[in-house]
Amino acid sequence: VSPASPLAKIPSMTLCEREWRARGISSAILRPATPTALPEMRGGPGWAIAAFHRLPGRTTGPMKKLSNKIRTGVLGSLVLTSILTIVLVLKSEHQILQEDLDHNGKTLSQTVAAVCLESLLSNDFPYLETYIEKAARDNPHVSYIEVRQLADGERQLVARYGENASKEDGGVEVFQAPVQLRERGSRTEILGDVEIGLSTERLEKLLAASTWQLLLGAALTFAM
């Protein structure tokens, strides 16, 4: 520093203080002896580090903790929102698929029951076997079809296609429809019933695929 420089006129200023002064630090920070100096500076060594952490753009301890809390809160809100969205979407899709399965099962069982009426009246059981086999093959979701005839107060199995699986075992939804004889002026007579089991494998596969797609989308969103 040249003798003509203003910094050279301050005899008590050290080389470090001159550097801070050249960078624009106020005299209150550079001169620990003044009444306006920071307490850390008047305490002796370490005042320059304290002053550095007070510079604009530096994040102090409390501010850093607050910033971390804000980031954690925002991230937590996004996670909860994503989970809630996935649950609602899957619930809605499951309801739609279940309604579709119920509609198909009820419609198919009522149709088969209507066709079986004439065969039960004439005891044409071979035709029943052929018909229910064709009906099952035309629908890939059919697990089994059973036709029972009501005789002497008991239901007797007269035709079957596929293997019967109980509803408790899972993987199949059971639908039933009565075989009824309706004539004008007389009450409805029950001749038997039809039982159809529809596989829920398609429903489960679609729900599993949707779950993985939603989870993958959420993971990619957080990764970005």
Disulfide bonds with the S-S distance in Angstrom:
none
